[in-house]
Amino acid sequence: MKRLLNCAFIASSTLRSSLSLFKIPSSTPFKMSSENSPSIYPELTVYDMDACLWDQEMYTMNALPDRKVMGDLNGRGEGVIGVMSGGDKISLHKGSLVSLQEHYDGKYPGMKIAMASSADTPFAEKVGRASLKMLEVVPGVTVWDILMRDWDGVDVNQIGRQPPLSSNKSKTHFPFLREKTGIRYDRMLFFDDCNWGDHCLMVEQNCREVDTGKGPVTVRTPNGLGEKEWRLGLKLYAQRNGD
């Protein structure tokens, strides 16, 4: 009888251990940020990609990037400063590179980053994702590497407009970012070129917290994200949330 009880105990323990490996993950893998004590730095900086993060529109590209262009990474050494999609070179704007380097260095405690792009077609999305995995921030570290570092390997980025996404970032991309990251709208900073529609205005109007009535701080970058726009975004966020 003692032997049978021991066997039953072992079997039960093994079953519990096996079941623990197959727990269904929460739709919000990260803890929701508190409404109290906002930092002077955003908890989440969100970049539009086309004509904002970098200098090209992915829907105009006709090939997946397959060649790297080497050069100086803002004084940090030689790395991948561009990728070739057919005859077109895709490169980060200066402010994008500076912001990503400063984030990589840990200059803004508590801040993470994500992408919100309404790339027109599935192929445009593929070109964009491939470019993120090739363009470097510092030698040997890609934009994608930093995105994965921030979120422990979880892809929280909202790229494209295929369902469940749409062309309206305020209705799909940002609600999904809030759900997946656990970060409140009023803890976000958003950059978008707004050349094909005022995504900044739509996000400001439609993505607000009930308790504060505030949404993301937004900055328009019609000529791409420059260092000036990056500094402006940080300043505006600190002025509003750093009281």
Phi, psi and omega in degrees: 000316178302319179296321179294320179295320178297319179297317180296319179297316180296317180297318180295317179296319179297320180295315179298319180295319180293318182296327181296338180283345186241029177294139179285124182292151176292150177291340175243090185290345182244145184296135179295133180293152181278153177282353184268153170049065177294147176277163174285350178252143178296146174282333179219121171258125185248129180249130159289152185263297187293127179062013176232290176296315179230180194265006182236162172257122188295334181291343179270353180280142183246007180206151173293140180297133184224000179228142181257143174251120183267150179180189183280128180265071174054042178081006183261004182118177181275135179200194183277105180262352179200157174229145185260124172251096189063238178264005182256134178262133178252123182224150175292143170291157185302314180295327177296313181298314180300313182297319180290323177294317180294322176294317178301324180283354179079028183290336184241089185305134176086354182273142171233170182231160176202164179251142173225099185233136177258050178311135193295319188232162175304324179291320177300321177297317179297319178297317180297314180295321179296322180293320177301327183275355181246321182291134185257150177262312167230162184307124178087357181236116182271168174303317181297322178302319181290320176301317180289325177298316183297326188243027176052039177084002180269131179274099179266356187293146180245101187234124179112186177220016175283143180309139010277002175281171180211186177281348182261103184295331181289338182264336183232302187301311184286319173302322178292321177297317179299318181293316186282328183266337185076015181257131181295153178302320184282009173248014184250151172235129188233132176244133180207140180292330177060024180281342181243025183138146186274079180296328179298313180297316181297319179293318178301319185281324190258347184241080182234148176281141183295319187284331182250340184072011183253152176236198178297147166283132185236150178223127177277138182230068185299338178250020183093162183284106175265171179297327178298315180293323178298312179296322179298316179300315179298319180295313180298319180296314181297320180297322183277318189255357185263012181293000000 
